Amino acid sequence: MSSAVSPYLPAGDRRWLLVSICQFTIVAAFIAFWQTGPSFVFDEMLVSRPSLIFAQTAKWLGDGVLFGATLATLKVVLTGLLFGGVAGVTFGLAAALWRPIELVIEPIVEILFALPKSAFVPLFILWFGISFRQHAIFTATVVFFFFFLATFNGVRSVPIALRNVLSLSGASTWQTVHLLYLPASTDWMLAGLRLAMPQAFLAAITAEVIASRDGLGHLVKANAAVMNAAGMLAALLFLVLLSVALSATALFVGEQSRWRVR
């Protein structure tokens, strides 16, 4: 089968080309079925059609609705990642370096991490109201756990021999953190970031769907309320594309880090 594609391509390229053709065929078949399905199988009011979703997306891009909603959600996600990440890394380092702090914080983090975070959105609304602040704080709370656990386990994975070398050299705590613990934990923190990124979007959208005045989650909720499947799916698909793009950007930036183990 490989030679049927092209006998002049290397085996690795032929395999990649075959996989790409199969993936494209599956996606094209799915879109074609989705486009024609409502005429025979599905209810168009519930699943819409790719052509209607594309038209709705083009309309929103033209009048600025999608740009405004995306900007609002992106602001929540990035703010939550920033503050949740800083808090997670700080407390993760402290718990990993000082045993008393670990004994106090680590069990609490483990218990809270196991709880369903979306159940606490009404409590956050009660505390902070329906606002950007409430969405950002909720998102930061969700991503905090990923950064905490990644940093904590990253620092704990550093060999004791390396710690002893710096201790014998008279390095201060800050020097030890800067020269050893942060570089050694970079891969762990990148893994935490990759896990936290989609969770940040999920937290932001959950908060916006439950109670909001703007954002992609608000767009999804508003269109679902009036049974506009095309609008709801357009907002959801744009959200997926935005999440994938931001995750890929974060991964690329992380790959360029001078601290990353290669």
N, C-alpha and C positions, 0 to 999 in steps of 0.2 A: 504493500500500500504506500509505503514511503517513496518508492521509486516512481509511483504514478504521479506524485506531486511534481517532482523535478529531479532527474538523476544528477544534476549539476550542483545541487545544494548539499552542504555538509549534513550529516545525520542529525546533529543538534538543531540546525535551522529547519530541516524538514519536519522534525517533531514539533517545534514551536509553531510552524505554519499550519500543520494539521490541527493542533490544539486551538489555534486562533480561528480557523475555519469552523471547527465544531462549535466553539463558543458563539461565534457570530450567527451561525445557523440556528442555534437554540434560542438566542435572543430575538432574532428576526421572526422565527416561528411563533414565539410567545406573543410578540407585539401584533403579528398578523391575526392570531387567534383572539387576542384581546380586542382588536379593532372590529372583527366580524362577529365575535361571540354574542354581543348584546342583541343582534338581529335574530339569533336562533336559540341561544342557551340562557344568557344572563339577562337581568333587568338593567337597562342602561342607567336608570336613576340611581342604582346602587354601585355600579362599577365604572360607569362612564366609558369613554373610548380614548385611546392615545391621541387621536386628532383633536378631540375636544380639550384634553388636558394641555396639549401644546398651544391651542388657541387661547386658553385661559391664561397660561403662562406669558404668552406674547402680549396679551392685553395688560396684564399687571406690570410687566416690564415697561410697557409704553407709558402708562399713567403713573408709574413710580410707587405703586402699592407694594410690590414685592421687594423693592429696594428698601423702603422704610421698615417693613416688617423684618427683613433680614438684618438690617442694621441694629434694630432693637434687640433681637435675639442674640446676635453676635456680641453685642456689648455686654449682655448678661453672662454669656458663656466665658468670654475672656476675663471679665472681672472676677467671676467665680473661680476660674482656673488660677488667676494670679494670687488672690488672697487665700484660697484653699491650698494652693501649692506651697506658698511661703509658710503658712501655718503647719502644714503636714510635714515639710522638710525640717522645720525648726523643732517641732515636738518629737519627730522621729529621731533626729540627732541627739536630742537631750535624753530621750528614753534609752537609746542604745549606749550612750556614754556614761550615764549615771544610774546605777542600780536602783536607788530609792525612787527616782522619777519613773523608772520602768515599772516598779511594783505598783505605783499609784495609777499611772496612765494606761498601761498596756491592757489590763483586764477590761477597763471601761471602754476603750476603743474596740476591742474584740466584740463586746456585747452590742455596742451601738452599730457596729458594722453589719451585724447579722440582722438588724431590724429593717423592715421595709420603709425606706425613706419617704416614699410618696404619701404614706399615712400621716406624716407630720406637716404636710403643706397647710392644712387648716390652722394648725397651731402657729406656723410662721405668719400666716395672714392675720391672725389675731394679734400677734406681737408687733408686726411691722406694716400691716395694712396691705392693700393691693397696690404695689409700687415696684419700681425697679430695684429698690433696696431689698425688698422681700425676696424677689427672684434671685438676685445676686448672692444674698446670704445663704439661701437654700442650696444653690448650686455650689457655693464654696464649701458648705457643710458636707455635701455628697462627695466631692472630689478630695476632700481632706484625707479621708481614710486611705485612698490609693497611694497618695504621696507619703503618708505616715508609714504605712506598712512597707512600701518600697524602700524608703530611706532607712528605716529600722533594720530590715533584713539585709540591706546592702552593707551597712556599717558592721553588723554582726558577722558578716561573711568575711571580713578582713582577717587574714591570718594573724595569730597572736605574735608570731615572730616579727612581723613588720611593726606592730605596735611597740614591741619591746625595743626595737632599734631606735625609733624616734624618742622613746622615753629615755634611753641611755644617752642619746645625743643632746638631751636637755631641751627638747622642743616644747613650746608652750601648748596649751589646749587649742588655741586658734591655729597655730602652725600645724598641729597634728590633723586638725579638721581640714585645713586648706591643702596640705601636701599629701595626705593619705586618705582620709575618710571620704571626702567629696569625689576625688578622682576614682576611687575604688567602687563608689556607689553609683557612678554615672549610668552604667547600663541598667541597674535596678531602677533608677529614677526615670530613665527613658521608657522602660517597660511600664512603670506606674503612669507615666504621661499618656502612653498609648491606650491604657485601660481607662484612664480618667477622662480622656477627650470625648468619647461617645457618651460616657455617663454624664458629663457636663451638659451635653446637648439634651440628653434624656431628662435631666433634672430641670433645665430651663423650659423645655417644652411642656413637661408635666405641670410646672407652676403656672405657665401661661395658659394652658388648657383649662385648669381649674379656676383661675381668676386672673384676668389681665385686661389691659386696655390696648395693647399693641403686641407685635411680635408674630413670628410664624405660628406659634401655638394658638394665639388668638385668631389668626387667619383660618387655621384648621377648624377650630371650634365654631367660628361664625359661619363658615360654609357648611359644616355638618348640620348646624341647627336649621338651615334652610334647604337641606337635602341637595346641596350642590356638590355632587361627587367629583366633578371635574375640578372645581376650586379646591376642595379638600385634598385630593390626590396631587394636584399641582404644588400645593404648599408642602406636602409631605415629601414628594420627590425632590423638590428644591432643597429641602432640609437635609435629605440624604446626601445630595451632591455637595452641599456646604460642609457637612460633617466629614465626608471623605476627603475633600480638598484640604480642610484645616488639619486633619490627622496626617495626611501625606506631607504637608508643609512642616509640621512639627517633627515628623520622622526625619525629613531631609535635614532640617536644622540640627537635630540631635546627632545625625551621622557625621556632621562637620565638626562636632565638638572636639577640642584638643584633649579633653579628658576621657574620651570614649576609648574603651579597650577594643583594639582592632585585631 
